[in-house]
Amino acid sequence: MRGPGGGTADGENRRAIVIGAGLGGLAAACALAGAGRRVTVCEKNDRPGGKLNLLETGGFSFDMGPSILTLPKIFDEVFRRAGRTRRDYLKFVPVIPHWRNFFEDGTVFDLTPDPKETVRQLDRLGPGLTEPFRRFLDYSKRQYDAVNAAYFETAADNAFQMLRRAPLRQILRQDFLRTMDAAVRRRLPHPHLRDTMAFFIKYVGSSALRAPAFMNMLPNVQYEFGLWYVEGGMYAIARALEKVLKELGVELRYGCRVAKIPVRGGRAEGVILEDGSRIEGDWVVSNMETIPAHRELLPPDPRYLRRLNRKFGPACSGLVIHLGTDRVYPQLAHHNFFFSADQREHFRSVFEEGRIPDDPTLYVVAPSRTDPSVCPEGSDNIKILPHIPPLSEEHNPGEEAYLELKDRVLDKMERMGLAGLRKSAVVEHVWTPKDILANYLSTGGSIYGAVTDIRKNSGFKAPKVSPRYRNLYFVGGSVNPGGGMPMVLMSGLRAGDAIINSRR
Ligand SMILES: Cc1cc2nc3c(=O)[nH]c(=O)nc-3n(C[C@H](O)[C@H](O)[C@H](O)COP(=O)(O)OP(=O)(O)OC[C@H]3O[C@@H](n4cnc5c(N)ncnc54)[C@H](O)[C@@H]3O)c2cc1C
């Protein structure tokens, strides 16, 4: 007998326990249930989605986490593996323009998928930029193709696996010796264009000064595969995956926090819940990040934990500000960036000095440009997200420091064109790294999992397949291939594959 995703009867009736219903856990559950495995998902919160979260208040509907998606083909694969068609559950709507970029000197220009409009937009910055930009996008595509062949397709967890599984030619085509920022500077002459292209690293919450240059594949991800919003709001993704899993008979348990993973003879035996009850399982898949899972759920292993911390520490956290305003700000597109006057200083303070930046680059989202249902007519629904350091022993600021940052952020936006923003806010909701940590238990309140850093990990994340326990797997932003919705879904599918193909 074959499961809807093409699995064989081998392994049916054996149970996988998934800890966490973030997108990594939900994708793993789809792959496993689609291949006929019994699956129980234990989620500490009262709904699925993890950081893909929703706040409905005062007539506004705020997507608390992601506001756009890339690589729709990976979303399609998740549904296919569950024996379903994504279009029957979710409709993706293109976001155009892709980004609007605001600079302190008053310059505003858009990134857009339309080639003719791109030329017009680049001309707003200055003459002679079209050709270097076109060459940069060619370079970005070469990087994407190489990373896709050497890393995504092989599901490699480290350089040795990559060398064994990928053609050497593709491995060597990856620009891995210099930093993303150095490669951008070499190829693009204009400072605003450099800042814009270097900030693509925001998709994985890292620093262009520390990320390997092959991360310049990110513009290609956006230009080749498009930038998308989901009809009905981003949370529709969590609802759709929950529906599919229910149809497949997966047991979804909410308000169900896992307190321990009991182990014996190098194997995980299942999970122990906070109330002391125990669920036996043949495989355990942790969507809790690797560092907290090793610290809190597994037997103490200080050496391995130190190694995880050293190599796969957290990406940035964020101050997540949601404003519901009583007027519209027509200058905003769906997706905007308000750039720091000195973006390299922003990167250094967040990722090297562990300090809240004085003048951060801001990610600003106004989803009603694509979906008017997210706020009352005549108003705006605005998310503002400066990246800031995750919490650590050395960096643990009080509420006041975050409130000061919020003031600086609103000053910056008012200065850069959104006059009266503060006064127009009828709804305000703010989350600091402490709220992110409390809600999702991510390392230091990280929002993208593990950092991408040329010196610490050459862009690899922690392994999906536990090197410590035979039937334990990890999914989500802390493991390969890393953070952001498509990558996290891919980690879930690949961990599912590892289980389906294993005899353990
Ligand atoms: C403000 C913000 C904006 C973002 N913007 C974008 C964007 O525009 N596009 C994009 O692609 N990505 C974006 N991201 C990143 C994206 O949300 C994440 O990469 C992705 O959703 C993370 O999924 P995950 O499976 O790794 O983890 P999570 O979503 O963190 O899921 C982990 C789940 O495990 C549960 N859990 C943890 N420990 C336990 C336990 N012991 N027992 C039971 N349950 C447990 C948690 O409650 C949580 O539900 C954004 C994130 C944030 C916060």
The ligand as an SDF file (V2000), in Angstrom:
LIG
                    3D

 53 58  0  0  0  0  0  0  0  0999 V2000
    8.2630   39.6700   12.9210 C   0  0  0  0  0  0  0  0  0  0  0  0
    8.7040   38.5890   11.9770 C   0  0  0  0  0  0  0  0  0  0  0  0
    8.7040   38.8310   10.6130 C   0  0  0  0  0  0  0  0  0  0  0  0
    9.0840   37.8250    9.7170 C   0  0  0  0  0  0  0  0  0  0  0  0
    8.9870   38.0570    8.3750 N   0  0  0  0  0  0  0  0  0  0  0  0
    9.1680   37.0440    7.5120 C   0  0  0  0  0  0  0  0  0  0  0  0
    8.8060   37.1830    6.1510 C   0  0  0  0  0  0  0  0  0  0  0  0
    8.2900   38.2290    5.7380 O   0  0  0  0  0  0  0  0  0  0  0  0
    9.0110   36.1200    5.3190 N   0  0  0  0  0  0  0  0  0  0  0  0
    9.5270   34.9370    5.7670 C   0  0  0  0  0  0  0  0  0  0  0  0
    9.6870   33.9820    4.9690 O   0  0  0  0  0  0  0  0  0  0  0  0
    9.8660   34.7680    7.0690 N   0  0  0  0  0  0  0  0  0  0  0  0
    9.6760   35.7780    7.9430 C   0  0  0  0  0  0  0  0  0  0  0  0
    9.9370   35.6010    9.2700 N   0  0  0  0  0  0  0  0  0  0  0  0
   10.6010   34.3620    9.7150 C   0  0  0  0  0  0  0  0  0  0  0  0
    9.6380   33.1940    9.7740 C   0  0  0  0  0  0  0  0  0  0  0  0
    8.5230   33.5500   10.5400 O   0  0  0  0  0  0  0  0  0  0  0  0
   10.3330   32.0230   10.4270 C   0  0  0  0  0  0  0  0  0  0  0  0
   11.5350   31.7080    9.7290 O   0  0  0  0  0  0  0  0  0  0  0  0
    9.4890   30.7640   10.4730 C   0  0  0  0  0  0  0  0  0  0  0  0
    8.1150   31.0240   10.6310 O   0  0  0  0  0  0  0  0  0  0  0  0
   10.0060   29.9480   11.6310 C   0  0  0  0  0  0  0  0  0  0  0  0
    9.4390   28.6700   11.6470 O   0  0  0  0  0  0  0  0  0  0  0  0
   10.0760   27.5390   12.5880 P   0  0  0  0  0  0  0  0  0  0  0  0
    9.3730   26.2920   12.2670 O   0  0  0  0  0  0  0  0  0  0  0  0
   11.5480   27.5640   12.4810 O   0  0  0  0  0  0  0  0  0  0  0  0
    9.8520   28.0030   14.0890 O   0  0  0  0  0  0  0  0  0  0  0  0
    8.6420   28.6360   14.9630 P   0  0  0  0  0  0  0  0  0  0  0  0
    7.7040   29.3890   14.1060 O   0  0  0  0  0  0  0  0  0  0  0  0
    9.3290   29.3560   16.0370 O   0  0  0  0  0  0  0  0  0  0  0  0
    7.9200   27.3540   15.5250 O   0  0  0  0  0  0  0  0  0  0  0  0
    8.3860   26.6380   16.6210 C   0  0  0  0  0  0  0  0  0  0  0  0
    7.1590   26.1570   17.3730 C   0  0  0  0  0  0  0  0  0  0  0  0
    7.5660   25.2140   18.3680 O   0  0  0  0  0  0  0  0  0  0  0  0
    6.8310   25.4780   19.5600 C   0  0  0  0  0  0  0  0  0  0  0  0
    7.6270   24.9320   20.6620 N   0  0  0  0  0  0  0  0  0  0  0  0
    8.9020   25.2580   21.0150 C   0  0  0  0  0  0  0  0  0  0  0  0
    9.2940   24.5110   22.0580 N   0  0  0  0  0  0  0  0  0  0  0  0
    8.2620   23.7060   22.3760 C   0  0  0  0  0  0  0  0  0  0  0  0
    8.0810   22.7090   23.3760 C   0  0  0  0  0  0  0  0  0  0  0  0
    9.0470   22.3970   24.2650 N   0  0  0  0  0  0  0  0  0  0  0  0
    6.8840   22.0400   23.4190 N   0  0  0  0  0  0  0  0  0  0  0  0
    5.8940   22.3230   22.5350 C   0  0  0  0  0  0  0  0  0  0  0  0
    6.0280   23.2830   21.5830 N   0  0  0  0  0  0  0  0  0  0  0  0
    7.1910   23.9530   21.5060 C   0  0  0  0  0  0  0  0  0  0  0  0
    6.7010   26.9770   19.5940 C   0  0  0  0  0  0  0  0  0  0  0  0
    5.6390   27.4010   20.4100 O   0  0  0  0  0  0  0  0  0  0  0  0
    6.4550   27.2880   18.0990 C   0  0  0  0  0  0  0  0  0  0  0  0
    5.0790   27.2580   17.7980 O   0  0  0  0  0  0  0  0  0  0  0  0
    9.5410   36.5810   10.2040 C   0  0  0  0  0  0  0  0  0  0  0  0
    9.5410   36.3340   11.5770 C   0  0  0  0  0  0  0  0  0  0  0  0
    9.1120   37.3140   12.4580 C   0  0  0  0  0  0  0  0  0  0  0  0
    9.0510   37.0100   13.9230 C   0  0  0  0  0  0  0  0  0  0  0  0
  1  2  1  0
  2  3  1  0
  2 52  2  0
  3  4  2  0
  4  5  1  0
  4 50  1  0
  5  6  2  0
  6  7  1  0
  6 13  1  0
  7  8  2  0
  7  9  1  0
  9 10  1  0
 10 11  2  0
 10 12  1  0
 12 13  2  0
 13 14  1  0
 14 15  1  0
 14 50  1  0
 15 16  1  0
 16 17  1  0
 16 18  1  0
 18 19  1  0
 18 20  1  0
 20 21  1  0
 20 22  1  0
 22 23  1  0
 23 24  1  0
 24 25  2  0
 24 26  1  0
 24 27  1  0
 27 28  1  0
 28 29  2  0
 28 30  1  0
 28 31  1  0
 31 32  1  0
 32 33  1  0
 33 34  1  0
 33 48  1  0
 34 35  1  0
 35 36  1  0
 35 46  1  0
 36 37  1  0
 36 45  1  0
 37 38  2  0
 38 39  1  0
 39 40  1  0
 39 45  2  0
 40 41  1  0
 40 42  2  0
 42 43  1  0
 43 44  2  0
 44 45  1  0
 46 47  1  0
 46 48  1  0
 48 49  1  0
 50 51  2  0
 51 52  1  0
 52 53  1  0
M  END
$$$$
